């Protein structure tokens, strides 16, 4: 696939940054938002992303169009990207170890994740090859969290003020494959990503909507696309994985309300929680919700751009 630049170069004074949140399969809504922005000539000078948003941000920064992303999603075979590390036999073995050895607690004998992530990483490499975060068509920032130090880790093009964000570190030569693999490492689901001396997990643990980094990269106008938990009741939580994901969603919502919103000029919130997506063939439903939400905010964005 030929990668065509989607960057925007001009003498405009205002630079626009777009931040894409995490949200699992709901992240497909980001494609719809980007589609609307492009169709209405809203320039995107830089882009950031967490977890699912990191995937879309990296693809866009490398030149993939929303139309190309949509085709790719609809043709994707999700089962081919899952490499489970735990079988029923493994769980039984861990359970017996916990039962008969008093020095172990059940959680302490479980592995660090159920999905290795090697196949996903290979898929990402097919998209970006050896590109690093500074080799993209437009500046990009990908977020993760280091479990060892609790620092936010930004894989990004050089920033203007790297001291402005507390407890944060910056890496500019990391491959996009490693950066995005780290950002999607949902705790308890994916193996953490080992990078240098760090143990990296999903950026949503601390920064689900990375609007702050865009300000420090020089954005004058920041548009946030928030797919995070919006407080609605959820009575369909039945598994350990669903519990972990819901906990992250709740924490992410609080962080977004307290921090991310103060850096954003406009926040687009596609209504994705009501969609019950059975497979990736239905991803167009999420994309459609992204388009709808972006259209509702279009006049507000245009007013900021021309004010």
Secondary structure, 3 states (H helix, E strand, C coil): CCCCCCCCCCCCCCCEEEEECCCHHHHHHHHHHHHHHHHCCCCCCEEEEECHHHHHHHHHHCCCCHHHHHHHHHHCCHHHHCCECCCHHHHHHHHHHHHHCCCCCHHHHCCCCCECCHHHHHHHHHHHCCCECCCCCCEEEEEEEECCCCCEEEEECCCCCCCCCCCEEEECCCEHHHHHHHHCCCCCCECCEEECCEEEEEHHHCCCCCCHHHHHCCCCEEEEECCCCCCCCCCCCCCHHHHHHHHHHHHHHHHHHHHHHHHCCEEECCCCCCCCCCCHHHHHHHHHHHHHHHHHHHHHHHHHHHC
